[in-house]
Each structure stands twice: as structure tokens, then as C-alpha cells.
Amino acid sequence: AGVAVNPHTPISLLQDIIGDIDLVNLMSVSPGFGVQKFIPHTLVKIRPLRSMIDEKGLNVEIEIDGGVTEDNAAEIVAAGATVLVAGSSVFKAKDPIKAIADLKAK
């Protein structure tokens, strides 16, 4: 089971349910609109979430959804994310296959 977390929802609210889920989708843009810029504060939320998961020895994916680009993918993964959702940066690219390869290379 998974849970989606809006950009302004505190990560601490997941403390009681983290052992019952296997995916946290952290929205890194305001939901409902495409082609938005990544909210940098998301990086601040990934790190404590990763710590919460690791301290409990859990296997929970951290998925970042929104504004993911080749320019910020490495920083997002370094913060502790395990899944990146890169809709616009892939589907609006001239060469979507190259865009995917470039993201994976990060």
C-alpha cells in the first residue's frame, strides 16, 4: 500500500503508519497541474523520511512526483529518493528515450 503526501504536509504525520506502507509518494509540486517547477523544500523532507524508514529497518520506496528533471535528479536521489516521476521532462522532450536515459545516468 502507498500514501501520497502533498508538498506542505509534515513528514511527521507518517510516523504511525510507516510500518504499514511500502511506498511514500512525495508530491514535489502542487497536485493537479502539469509542467510545474520542483519545490526545493522537498529535499528537506526526503532526508528525515529516509531516516525514519532506515531506523525502523523498513523497505519503503520514496517516490518523488513533480518537477523532476535531469538537472535535479541526482540531488533528489542523493537525498534518499528511490523512485522519480518525470512526466513533463520526458514526454515534452524532443527525444523521450534519450531523456529517460539521461535521467537514469544521474
Secondary structure by P-SEA (a helix, b strand, c coil): ccccccccccccccccccccccccccccccccccccccccaaaaaaaaaaaaaaaaccbbbbbbccccccccaaaaaaaccccccccccccccccaaaaaaaaaac
